Amino acid sequence: MLKIRELENYFVPLLQKCGNIKALKIIHTDILKNSLSQSNFLVTKMVDVCDEYGDLDYARLLFVQVTDPNVFLFNAVIRAYAHNYKYSLAISLYKQMLDLNHKSQILPDKFTFPFVVKSCAGLQCDSLGKQVHAHLSKFGPKSQLETENALVDMYSKFDNLEAACKVFDEMTHRDVISWNSLISGYVRVGVMRKAKMVFDLMPFRTIVSWTAMISGYTRSSFFSEALDIFRRMQMAGIEPDEISMVSVLPACAQSGALELGKWIHTYCDKNRLLRKITICNALIEMYSKCGCINEAKRVFDQMRARDVISWSTMISGLANHGKAEEAINLFKKMRKTNVEPNAITFVGILSACAHTGLWQEGLNYFESMRKQYHIEPEIEHYGCLVDILGRTGRVSQAMDVITDMPLKADAKIWGSLLSSCRSYPNLEIAIIAVEKLEEFEPDDTGNYVLLSNIYADLGKWDDVSKMRKLIRSKSMKKTPGCSLIEVDNVVHEFVSGDDTKAFSKNVFALLELLLLHHGDRSVAVAEIEADY
């Protein structure tokens, strides 16, 4: 007759080769026939199979049938719960483990804490995480890399960077996961200066390190820095992956780095990454914002599958490029698919209606948001509606929308209304708009200039004079204009009045030369001096 250990060893290779839950249940039947249902060793192995295939109900059933579970079985089930995002169940089982400690002397060990800490992070429960950290000091090893990494990650996700740094600084050994977790913490709260400091101190960087920095800079609107990190990553010989591409493409879009965007497109094509919807969506946005709407449409048309972001990005891109009819037709085509429009989709289609003056269609789309798709309009949708009505001369109706909307109108809405009052003179509403804008933008001279122009259009020259005096008395300054241009894969930013760049003199000389071709030299020089 075979001994228990020999029987257990017989089933181990069978469990290791187990390809699905159905096969596991057959093996489990044989284990029961051999009276091994209480074998912690075999039940732990079976729970590992359940973990691999995501059948947590069967894992729980296996666990509860063992009358005297040991620490290895507890750890296996906790690990399975954490892997499958069942964090509350993992914590409940950990508490059960602590309760049994008084009876069976079962103590959590170095294999318990990493997954319990991960579960605390997943639950976003700061107080629970601190309790588990205290348990670690009591029960766990003094230094254990996996657990310390989990703690750094947990505190980072709690935005408690002070605690994360404390754990990090006290670690006797660190790996790349330790560094990446701390960087991700700083990126999460937008403290890119400290993230960069940690990044520069790293002894070894992975694609995760580089991508975290690219993503952080992009999210914080430091687009030039994001592009610089991406180029450094390439120089370091790190092959970009899907996530890094999706992170850097918005930076290309916002800074106008079209050549780099095209290179990424070619790279993705060669490496078969265009099958990824997220990459195609990012490319559509990049081409749209860089002014290449035809290229964006080509990417969209070649997609094998599309999600709501694909449709919404393309609709918005067409609307912003004055192709409003195409945007509306694309929205109609979208409605025939199984993809439901979302709030962003409606911003795009409402913008298209504004550009084409289709105010009645715009009102219908706005109403369908609530009635047909159960989407509650946000401030952007109300802004589009005000723009639609204002552009078509329905200034009073636009004012009624602002008055009746459940949200407080922002500067963009009041600015849109003020512009409409210039196109379709309405002095009463223009004055209200300027008074509201003064609350948001007290030092913006542009609003007062618009009102002054409305006075001028109506022949109220005394009021024009008063507005000019008001502007001078407040020492208002117009926000300087800014433009970007890409030369040799480097994006240069130009701000009105900035003469600090090394090539500024050459630029000004060329501008003067160009202006001389269009008028009197004295006028040209005066215009240059006024601008610079």
Disulfide bonds with the S-S distance in Angstrom:
none
